[in-house]
Amino acid sequence: MAMGVTPCLEDFLKQCHLSGDSAYTAIRSLLERLEDPTTRTHARIFLSELHKRFHSKEASESCLRTYHFQIQDIYLEQYEGFQKRRKLTMMVIPSIFMPEDWSFTFYEGINRHPDSIFKDRTVAELGCGNGWISIAIAEKCSPLKVYGLDINPRAILNPNPDAMSKMVTENASEEFLHSLSNYCALQGFVEDQFGLGLIARAVEEGISVIKPLGIMIFNMGGRPGQAVCRRLFERRGLRVDQLWQTKVLQAADTDISALVEIEKNSPHRFEFFMGLAGDQPICARTAWAYAKAGGRISHALSVYSCQLRQPNQVKEVFEFLKNGFHDISSSLDLSFQDDSVADEKIPFLAYLASVLKMNSFLPYEPPAGSRRFRNLISGFMRTYHHIPLTADNVVVFPSRTVAIESSLRLLSPRLAIVDEQLSRNLPKQWLTSLNVGEIESGKHSVGGVAVIEAPRQSDSMMELIRKLKPEVVVTGMAQFESVTSSAFERLTDITREIGCRLFVDISDHFELSSLPSSNGVLKYLAGNVLPSHVAIVCGLLKNQVYSDLEVAFVISEEETMFKALCKTVELLQGNSSVISQYYYGCLFHELLAFQLADRHSLPERSVEKTRAFEVNGFSSSAISRLDHTELAVNESDEFPVVHMDVNQSFLPITTPVKASMFESFARQNISESETDVTCGIREMISTSYGFSSDSNSEFIYADSTVALFNKLVLCCIQEGGTLCFPTGSNGNYLSAAKFLNAKIANIPTEPEVGYKLTEKTLAGAVKNLNKPWVYISGPTISPTGLLYSNEEINKLLLVCAKFGARVILDTSFSGLSKPHRTIKYTVKKLLDLKDQRTGDLLNSTYELTEFLAGRYKQLKQRLEACGWEVLEAQAGVSIIAKPLTLLGKTIKIKKGESTYEFKLDDSNLREAMLRATGLCINSASWTGIPGYCCFMMALDDSDFERSLECISNFKSLVC
């Protein structure tokens, strides 16, 4: 039939008579004429004639049998006085389900709601069939727009005279995504185990665009199907409530043999009833036999309403999953028995999804804690407890225990009194090495710090302080003493009198709530500046979702202590888990989001009247070690820094890594076996490095490589060993070992062999040492980027074995924490992918290798063009180079009103380059190789390009 010509009625029916597909083609052509304004009038006249031809019930049923379509009247209202139309005239086209009893029951259920819930809203019906419910809602309830969606692509055809909605298919999701708003009507009947996939996809399409207060209504037949579908909806973040339940008769010709097969081959059981009056359920097999014998069977029909929890956040999650992460969609479980759990987990998942979607890498965060996170902590203190803190009063640690132990290592007190509830995880030798004679004579104990445990009760604690006169006190507050500030004030007074540092733990009394109960310490801080000798410790453990996910912070209003703690956490821990900071940052953000900022000015606080007399400070050795260590530089928004000094990759995170990270938090009820990384690591060590291990091999995990290395340093110290570092070793590790007072021996290496450790130099260094511990970075040597061969590594190990030396073989720069279970889950997933040699991971690894090779070439060329001598590298993410033509020359830098002048040498090159260009590198004091600086090149594209510009600019400024 030509497009512009209305067909003859008889010709149209002849085409429809041929087959269902022919009827579908004829009706599709008719639809095109209805949509074209130039042919619409004739097409409407044609439809009217067609309607008259098959108006009666008998003619309509005959039309379905003969011509494969049917015109049907659906009555919406039966009572007199109804002012609008009482019926819809519909055309049922081939391959589209005809309206059945259950769909009428569903519409009756929707009718129980007031029309106002649809008024001026956009409505979507998923599984619309021929769309009669969508049209009925459009007619009756005055919505803004109605969309009918169906998995069947033929449902797009809707040449119904009463059509007031646009039928779209699942494939037309772009228009749906831009239009679906507050309300969705979802209907469906699950007839087999495969139906859930279609429903899940439809639900996710809807969820991804639902706005606040979004509601869905759906029905599912049969209790087993209802349970499965209800669980599916709850896993997608919907709160489901049953509105009503009824029974509907199954059509006599409905074939349920497929359900019988499912029951035969699975434990699943469907529910049917004998007639409408039957109250005892029967399985599909019994129902099939009963129906074959002439009985009438029915099934239950339940109608539920479901409302999205946190619609905006759930939308963010599903938009992330649709962007290349469909494989982990099935792992997402947003069902919660407790709303408080949902209120925590969903915002965090949304935030994590946004971070992973918007950022190709995890950005640099200061070792003392993310600036954003510290601002959120200080903002919470300011808003809820009226304490005017800033981010520069807050230092973040991985845990409360780490914060306390790190502070004690920083201060190295002769004697510390520690609350017995806080001393449990401190080093055992601190708790067992006490000698009363040493305390009285003022000598240090053998273990470095002598710790006495004390009860958590202020009177007992103060009596011990008076008698023993410790240099550091660490204590919590008993519940009955935490209500007022009197106990805290007495502790601050007595420790001030004897020049003792005081750390007060408020973890047990700190509430992340919109109505937090105050405590004596925070009440005191609202009216008084924190005394210079006092710091507050708080471990964040009270979350509803991940009971063992912890991060801690220390508050100090003394600048010297704040800076010392920042350096200490960097040396001993590297940094705190950024994911933990994200999680608790979300909690703080949610609590601050609905507060109006700065509504009330905070009252002036009292400053301490008298400072502590000769308070226990830092030892001269500790100050020297902190001052002469290259640590993180402070940066501001006005002066951003390009970090080529950080042992961290800022390269794009691959899709498998992102997927595993997100899945580890999205999952619920992760089993122990799913977080057991030992087998995967054992296999990787064997295949990658040739080291075999058995069940007797012990694997120890830590939060970071820095924390793990420092535990090994402490083992070396406890054994009375000497830690041996080859020249050109990682400067962070060497600085940490010095800070911990380890005995250190330097193993000289030669430039002729690229500063690699050789058998001869190693043997000469360790042969006269007692209990040597040898540090080897390999196979990739950091920071030089050279490689040890398998033969070279084996020879070095044989030398160590000959002289009884223990070996720390650091593979962390060769492509390789007690980490949280989510991190273990992520690592295990990636190890499994590596073993499976899946394409995505292998391709990502290959692309990264090629990418770094290109980076190395670019950076080497730029450095050499600017007067640097570059040491050839073979692997790794760093380059070391010597500013051959720059040393000894002068550079003048003007910043505001200040002018800085440097005569360049090893001691000031780093500072000069930072002040002049904003590029931060590691100097020769970090690499341990005279004259050679280190450039980390694992930056994102924009920072790498800026670093190249900085190198050129610095050369141009040198006189």
N, C-alpha and C positions, 0 to 999 in steps of 0.2 A: 504493500500500500504506500503510495506517495505521501511524503510528509505533509503537504499542504491540502490534501484531499480527505474529507471525512468519508470513511468507508461505508459502503452499503451494509445494512444490518445483516442481510443474508450472507454476504461475503465474509463479514466478520465472524459469524457463527460457524460457517464452513471451515474457516481456519482454526477456530477454537476446537472444533470437533476432532481434528486430526490427532491431537495429543495434548498432554499437559504443557509440554514445552512450546508447542505452537500457540496454545492459548496464552501462555505467558508472553510470547513475542507480540501477539496482537494487542494485549492489554498494555504492554509497555509503549507500543506505538500510540495508543489512545492517550496515555499519560503525557507523552511529549506534546500532543495537540492541546491538551488541557493547560499545559504550562506556557504554551506559545500564545501571546495575546491576539495574534492575527487569526488563529484557528480556534480559540477558546470557545466562542459562542456556538459554532457548529458542533464542537465536541460535546458541549453541555446538552445541546438538543439531542444528539445521538444517545447520550447516557440516559436521558429521560425516556426516550423510546425503548431503550433496552430494559429500563426499569419497569415500564408498563408491560412489556412482553412477559416478564417473569415475576410479576408482582405477587401472585398468590403463593401460598406455602407449597402447594403441590408443584406448581411450575418452577419454583425456586429449587426444590429438591431434584426435579427432573433435569434442570439446567446443570446442576453439579454433576450428575451422572453422565450427561450427554456432552456437555461443552467444557467441563473441567473448571468452571467457576460458578459462583453463586452470589446472588444479591439477597441480602438478609436484613430484616428489621430488628433492631435491638431496642427494647423499651427500657428507658431509664427511670421513669416515674410512672406510678400507676394511679395515684389518687387524683381526684377532681380538683380543679382550681389551680393546677400548676400553670404558671404563666408562660414558661418557655416550652420549647419543643419537648415532647415526651418520648421521642424515639430517635435513633440514628439509623440511617440507611447505609449499609456497608456492602462492599464487594469483597468476597473472599476469593483470592486469586490462587493459582496452582502453587504448591509447595509451601504455602503459608498455613499455619495451624488455624483451624476454625475455633471461634470462641467456644469454650467448654464450660461445664458447670462450675468448676473451681474458679475460673476467671470472673464469673458473675458474683460468686461469693466474695472474691477479693474486692471487687468494686463496691459491693455492699458494705464491706468493712471500711473502705476509704470514705464512703458516704457518712459514716458515723462521726467523722471529724467535721468541724465547722468549715464552711467554704473559705473563711478568712485565712486559713493556714496556707492556701495556695494563691491567694489574691496578690497580684503584682509581683509574683515570684516566677523564676524560670523553673520549669518542671521537666524532669526526664523520666521516662519509663524504660527500664531495661528489660528486654524480652517482650517487645510490644506486639509481636505477631502482626495482625492486620491493623493494629493501632486504635481499636475502638475505645479502649480505656483512656488513652491520651486525648482522643477527640472529645470524649465525654467530659473529662476534667476541663479541657479548654472551653467547652460550651457552658459548663455549669459554674465554674469557680473563678473565672476572670483572671487567670494567671497572666504574667507578662509574656511568656513564650512557653511552648511545649515542644519537647523533643521526644520522639519515640525511637528507641534503638533496639536492634535485634541482630543476633549472630548470623541470621539467614540473610544473605545479600539481596534476595528477592523481595524482602520486606520493604525495600525502598519504594516499590511501586505502590501507590495509594491513590487510585483514580476515583475516590469516593466523593460523591457530591457534598457530603457533610464534612469533608476533611478541613480541619482548622489547625492542624499541626503539620509540621514537616517531618516526614519519616527519613531517618538517616541510618546508615549501617555502622557496624563497629569500625569498618575501615575508614569512615569519614570522621575520625576522631578529632582532627584539628578544629573543625567547627564546634564539635561538642566541647572540647577543652576550653574554648574561648567563650562559651555561652552558658554552660551549666552553672547554676548558682546555688540557691539555698536548699532546694527540695528535690528529692528523687523518689520516684515510685518504682520499686524493683519487684518483679514477679518472676516466678519460675517454678518448675516441678522437676526435682532431680529423679530421673528414672534409672540412672546407672552410675557406676563409679567414675566415669569419665566426665560427667556433667560439671563437676566441681571446677575443673580447669577453666571452662568457659565462664562460669559465674565469677570465679576469682578475677579473671581478666576484666570482666565488666565492672566489678566492684572497684578495682584499682583505677580504671578509667574515671569513674565517678568521683572517687575519693580525691584524686589528684587536683580537682578543681572546686570542691565544695568549700563554701565560705563559712564563716562562723555561724553557729546555730543550725548548721546543715542537718537534715533528717532524711533517712531512707525508710521506706515501707516495703516489705517484701513478704511473700508467703512461700512456704515449703511444705510439701505433702509428706505425711508419714513420720512418725517419731524418729526412726533411725536417720532418715534423710534430714529431718529438722535438726537433730543433734549435731550431725556432721556440718551442715550449713551454718548453724548457729556458731559453732566453733570457728569456722572459716571467717565469718564476719567479725567475731571478737578478735581473732588474730590480726585482722586488718584495722583494729583500733576503734571498733564500733561498740557502743553500749547497747545491748539488745534486750528488749522487753516484750513479752508476749501480750498481745492485745485481746485476742479471742481465738477460739478453736471450734471447728465444726466438722462435719463429714460430708463428703460429696460422692455420688455414685460414679463408678467407672463406666465409661461407654461400653456397650455390649461387644463391640468389635475391637476393643483395645487389646493388643497382643502384649502380654506380660511374660512371654517365654524367655526374653532376655534377662529378666529379673530372676527367673528360676535358675538360669545358668550362673548368674553371679552368686546366688546363695549356694549353689552346688560347689563352686570353686573358691569360695572365700567364707570367712566367719560372719560376713554381713548378713543381716536378716531384715527384710522389708515387712511393713505392717499393712494388712488389709483387714476388712471387717465383712461379715456376711450381712449384706443389706445395710440400711441406715440405722436400724435399731440394734444391730450387733454391738456388744460392748467388750468382747474378748478378741484380741488381735490374732490373726492367722498369718502364716508366712506366705510368700509368693507362690510356692509350689502348691500349697493347699488351696489358695485363692484361684490359681489357674485351673485346678481340677474342679473346684466348685462352680466356676464360671462355665467350664466346658459342659457341665451337667445341667446348665440352664439357670443356675443361681445368679443373683445380682451381687456384685461386690462393691465395696466403697473403701475410700481411704480418708485418713484424717487430713484436714486442712487447717493449718495454724497461720495466723497473721501476726506479724511482729512489727514493732517500730524500733528503729535503731538510730542512735544519734552519735555522731562522731565526737570522740574526745579530742580536744585541742585541734580543731579542723585545720588551722593554718599550718601547724607543725606537721600533722599527718600528711598534708599536701606536699610539704617540703620533702618528706621522706620518700613518697612515691614518685615524685619528679626525679629525685636522685636515682632511684632504682630503675626507672625507665630509660635512664641515660647510660645504657650499656651494662647494667647490673641485674638483668632479669634472673640470672642463675641463683642469686641469693634471696630473691623475693620469697621463696618458699620457707626460708629460715626466719623470716620476720614474724614475730609473735607479739602482738600488742594487746593481748588479753590479760586482764588484771582482776584479781579478786578485790583488791583494795585500791580505791581511787587515789590515795596518796602516792602509791607506787606509780600509777599512770602519770600523775602530775609531775613526777621527777624524770621518769624514763623517756617519755615522748618528747619533751622539749630538748633533752640532751641528744636523742637520736636525730632530731631535726637540725640541731646545731652542728653535729658531727657530719651529717649529710651535706649541709651548706658549706662547711669547711672543705670537705673532700671534693665537692662539685666545683667550687669557685677557685680553689687553690690547687695548683699542680704539685705543690710541695708544702711541707709544714714549715712555716716561717721561723726565722731565728727568734729565740726568746732568751732574755738574760738568764744566766745561771741562778740568780737570786729569785727567779720567778717571773712569769709573764707579767708585763706591765699592766695589761688589761685585768688579769686576775688580782693583782695587788691593789689596783684601783677599786675593783669590786669589793674586796675585803674592807678597805678603808671607807668606801661609800656605805657599806652596810653598818659599820661601826658609827659612822657619822649620822646616818638616817635613823637607825633604830635605837642606838644607845647614846647618841649626842656626844660622841667623842671625836674631836676634830683631827683625825689622823690623815696622813697622806700615804701614797705608795712608797715613799722613802722612809717610812717607819715600819715596813713589813718585809720580812725575808721568808721565802717559801722553802720548805724542806720536804723530802719524800715522805717522812713520817715523823710522829712525835718522838719516837725512840731515837731516830737519826738526829733530830734537832738537839736532843739532850746530850747524846754522845759527842756530837760535833762541837757543841759549846764547851764541853769539858775538855776536849782535846785542844781547843783553842786557848783556854785559860790555864790548862795544866796545873790545877790547884794542888797544894800540899795535901789538903784534906777536903773532901766534899761530903756533905750530908744529903742523902737523896731519899725522898719518899719511897717507902718499901713497895708501893704499887708501880713506881716508875723505874725501879732499879732492876727489874727482872731480866731485861734484855741487854743490860750493860755487860761489857767484857768480864768474864769470870774472874780474871786476875785482879781486877779493880776491887772486887768484893771479898777477896781472900788474902790479899797481900798486906793487910794492915798490921803494923807493929806499933804498939802504944808508945814505946820508947822513941820511935822515929817521929811521932806526932809531937811529943813534948820537946824534942831536940830541934824540931823544925826541919828535919830531913824529909826528902821525898821517898816514897815507897818504891820498891823494886819495879812494880808494875806501871809506874808513871803517875797514876792517880789512885789515891786511896779513898774508897767510898764506904761510908757507914750508912746502913739503912735506918730509917726512922719511921715511926707510925704517922699516919695522916691525921694528926690532931695538933692544933697549934700550941697548946700548953706543953706537950711533950717535946715538940720540935724546938720550941724556944729554950727549954731547959737544956737540951743537947747543944744548942748554939752557944749558950752562955758558958757551958763547961768546956766544950771542945774547940770553940773559936775557929770554925772552918773558914775556908776562903771562898767556897761556893756552896749555896744551898739550893736544892731543887725540890719543890714540893707542890702537891695539889692542895685542894681545900675540901675538908669534910663537908658533907651535905648540910649539916646543921649550922656550919660556920660560914657557908658560902652566901647566905641570904643577906648579911650585912657586911660592911667593909671593915669592921673593927679588927677581926683576926688578921686580915691583909695588912692593915696599918701597923699593927704591932710587929708583924714580921718585917716590914720595911724599916721600922725604927730600930729594931735590935740588930739587924744586919748592917744598917748604916753605921751604928755605933762602933762595930768591930771591923769596919772596912770590908765587908763580905758581899760578894755578888749574889743576887737572889733571882731565881727563875721560878715563876709561879705558873703552874699548869691549870688551865680553865677548861680543858677538853670536855670533862664530864658535865659541865654546867653551861656549855655554849650551845644555843639552839638556833638552827636554821629554820626560822618560822616567821610568819607575818605578825605573830603576837608572841615574841620571845620573852620568856621570863628573865628578868635581870639577875645579876649576881653582884656580890659585894665588890669584886675587883672592878667590874665595868662601871658600877655606880661611882666608885672612887675616881676612875679615869674621866668620868663626865665632868667632874669638878676640879680635878688636879692633874697637872702634868706628871707623867710617869717618872718617878725618881731615876736619876742617872745610873744607879747601881742595880736597877730592877729591869727585868725583861719578862714578857708574858709569852707563854707557850700554849698553842692550841692545835690539837690534832683533830682533823675533820674525819670522823668515822660514822656519824649518825646520818647515813643516807638509807633510803628505803629499798634500794635495788641491789647494789653491789656491796654486801656487808664487809668485804675485805678490801675495798678500794679506799685508799687513804692518801691524804696529803696534809701537811701541817704548815703552820706559819708561826713566826716569832715576831713579837712587837717590841721595838726599842725606840725610845725617843732621844737616845744619845747617839750622835752622829758617828762617833768613833766605833762604838759597838756595832752599829748597823753596818758600817763598811767592812768591819772585820768578819762579821757573820756572812756577808755576801761573798767575800773571798774564801771563807772556810768551806761553804757549801760547794763552791766551784771546784776547789782543790780535792775535796773528799768524795763528792757525789757527781760532779759534772753538772748536773741539773736535776730538777724534779720532773716526773712524768708529765708531759704536756697534756696527755689525754686526761689524767686525773685533774689537772687544772681546768681543762675544758668542762669536765663533769661538774665539779663544785662551782666553777664560774657560772654555769647555767643556773644552778640553784640560787646563787647570789643575785644573778641578773633577773630571774623571775620575781624575786622578792623586792627588788628595787624598781622593776618596770612600772608598777602601778603607783609608785610614790611620786609626788610632785617635788622636784628638787628645790632645795634652799628656800623652803617656805618660812622657816624661822631661823634667825641668826643664833648661832650657838653661844652660850654664855662664856665669859672669860674664865679661864681655869687658873687655879692657884699654882704658883711655881714652888718647888720644894724649898723649904726655909734654909736648910743647911745641907751642903753636899757631903757625901760620905768621906770620912777622913782616911786618906791613903787606901782607897778601895783597891782590892786585888785587881790588877790590870793584866796586861799581856807581857809575857817574858820578852826580854830583849831579843832572844833568838827567834821567837814567834813573829815579832814585828819585822825583824830582818828578813825572814823567809817570805812573809806576805808582801813586803815592799819591793823585794827583788825578784818577784815572780811575775811573768807576763800573764795577766788575767784579763777578763772581759773589760772593755772600755764602756763608760757611760755614754749614751747617745740621747739625743732629743729629737722631737719632731722637726725642729728648725735645722738640725744638723745630722741627717741620717748617715749611717756608716755602712760601707760595703765590707762585709766580713770575709776576708780571705785568711782569717786567723783561727777559724773554728773547725774542730774535728767533727763536722756534721755535714751531711749531704743535703743540698738544697735543689738537687735535680728532681725532675718530675717523678712522682710516685706512680709506679706502674698500676695498671688496672687490677691485676691479681692481688697486689698488696692492698689497694684501697678496698677491694671486695672483702678480703679476709679481715681487715680492720673493722669494717662496718658490721660484718656478720658476727664477729666476736661479741659485740655489744647488743646486736639485735636479737640474738638467740636467747632462749630461756632454757633452764635445766640442762646446762652443758655438763656432760659426764666427765669423770676424771680421765678416762682414756682419751677423750678428745683434746685434753690439754697436756697430755704426756708427750713432751718433745724429746725425751731421752733417746728413744729408738731412732728417730729421724736424725738427731745430731750424731749418734754413734755411727750410723750409716754414712752420713756426710763426711765425718772425719776419716772413715775408712776409704771411701771412694775418692775424696778430694786430696787427702794428705797421706794416705797409706798407713795410718796408725790404727792398729786393731785394738779393740776394747772388748771386755767381757762383762759378765754380771757383777764382777768385783770392782769394776771401774766406778768411781764416784763422780757424779755430775753435780756441780753447785751453780746456782743461778743468782743473779743480782739485778738490780734495777738498771744498771748501766755498766759499760766496760770500766769506767773510772772507779765505781764502787767495788767492782769485782777485783780489780787490780789492787786496790788499797787493802782489801781483806788479805790478799796474798802477801802484801808488804808487812802487815801486822803478824802474819804467820812467820815470816822471815825474822822479824824482830824478836818474837817470842822464842824462836829457836836459837837466837843468838847468832844469826847468819849475817852475811854481807851481801847486799844487793848490787849486782854488777851490771852497769849500763854501757853498751858500746857508744862511742861518739856518734852523734846524729840520731839518737833515740828520741821518742816522743817527749817533748818538753813538759807537757802536762803531767806525765807519769813521774818524771824526775823531780819536779817541784813538789808533788804530793808525797813522794818518798822522803824528801828533805823535811817537809812539814811534820811528818810522823816520826822524825828523829831516827830514821833507819841508817845503819852503817852503809855507806855507798862507796863503791869503787868504780872508777872510770876505766873502760877498756878502749885504748886508743885505736882508731881505724885510720886508714890511709886514703888520700884522694886518688891515688893510682888505681885502686880497686873500687872506686866509687863509694868509699866509706863503708864497705861491707866488712862484716866480721869474718876473719879467717881462722883456720886451725891454729896457726902459729901465734897470732896475737891473743886468741882465747886461752891457749895453754899457758902462755906467759903470764897472763893476768890472774888466773885462778889457782895456779899450782901452789902458791904459798898462802892462800886464803883459807881460813877456817870456816867451814860450812857456807860455801858460796852459793848464791842464787843468781842464775844468769838470765837476763831478759833478752829475748830475741824476737824482733818483729819480722815475721815471715809467713809464707813465702814472699809477700810484698813488704818491702822495707819502708816504714814510715819514719820521717817524711820524704826521704830521698826518691822514692818511687822505683828503686831498683828491685831485682828479683833474685832470690836464692833458688838454685836448682835443687831437685830432690837429692842429688849426690852431695851438694854443699851442706844441706840441712843434716843429712845423715852423718857427715864427717864432724860437724859441730856437736851433734848429740853424742857421738863416740868420745870426743874430748871431755865433755861434761861428765860422762859416765866414768871415764878413767880417773878423774879427780874428785868424784863424789859430789858433783855440783847438781843442785836442783835446777830445773829449766822452766821458765815461764815463756811459752811460745805463743806470741800474740798474733792471731790470725784475723783480728777485727778489721784490719785494713786490706785483707785479701778477699773481700767479698762476703765475708761473713757479715739473766737479769732476774733477790727473789722477785721476779716480775709478777704482775697481777695475772690472774687466770685468763683474762681476755687477751693479753699479750702472748701468753703461751699458746692459746688457741690459734692466734694469727700466725705465729711461727710454725706451728704444726701443720697448718693448712699449706703454707708455702713450702715446707719441707716435703710434704706429700706431693705437691705439684712438681717439685724438682725431681723426685723419684719417678714420677709418671712421665717426666719429660714432655709436659704439655706445651703446645705451641705458643700460647700467649706468654708464658714465663720465659721460655727459651728465646723467643723472638725479642722480648723486652731486654733480656740479658745481652744478647748480641747487639741490639741497637744501642744499648748503653755503652758497651765497650767501644763501638765505632764512634759514638758521640764524644767520649772522653779522649779518644785519640785525636779527634779534630780539635778539641779544646786545648789539648797539650800543644799542638802545633801552633795554634793562634797565639797562645800565651808566650811560648818560647820565642816566636818571631818578634813579638812586641817588646819583650824584655831585652832581647839582644839588640834591637834597634835603639833602645834607650840606654845602652851602656851597661847592661847586666851580663854577667857570665853565668850561663845556665848549665847545671849538671844534668846530663842525659838521664831520662827516666824511662822505665819500661812498663810500669803499671801504677796503680794507685790513683789518688785524687789530689796529689800535691806536687809542686815543683820547688826545688830549692835553687836559689840563684844569688850571686854575689854582685853588688853594685860597683863593679870594677872601676868605672870612670867617674863615679859620684863621690866616693869616700875622700874625705879631706876637703871637699868643696863647701861653700857657704850657701845657705838659703835663708831668705828673709820672708816672714809670713806676717801679714797684717790682718788681724781679726778685730773688728770694731775699733776701739780706742787703743788696743794693745798691739804691739809688734814683737814677734818672736824671731830670734836669729839663732841658727844652728850651724855649727861646723860639723859636718856629717861624719859619724863613726858608728861602730856597732852599738853603742849605748844609747844613741838618740835617733837613729834612723827611723825606727818605728813611730816614735812620737812626732817627728818632723813630717813624715808622709801622712799621718793621720790628721794633723792640724792643717796641712797644706791642701789635701785633696779629699779627705774623708775616707780614704782607703786604709783599712787596718790589716796588717800582716804580722807574722811572727818573726822576731829578729834573731840574730846569731846567738843571743843568750838563751833562746828557746830551743834552737836546733842543736846547740852544743858544738857546731862546726864554725870556727872563726870566720867571720865575714859573710856567711851564707844565711839568707833569710828564707822563710817558707811562705809559699803562696798556695792556699787551698783553692782548687778550681771547680769544685762541685757546687757552683752557684746557679741560680736561675738565669735565664737569658739576659734580662735587663741589667741585673747586677754585674754579670760577667762583662757585658759591653761597657758598662760604666767603669769597671775596674781597669779595662784596657785604656780608657780615656784618662783615668787617674794616673796611671803609670807614665803616660805621655806628658800630662800636665806637670807632674812632679819633675821630670827631666827638664822641661822648659823653664822652671822656676829656679833651678840650681845655677848659681853663678860660675 
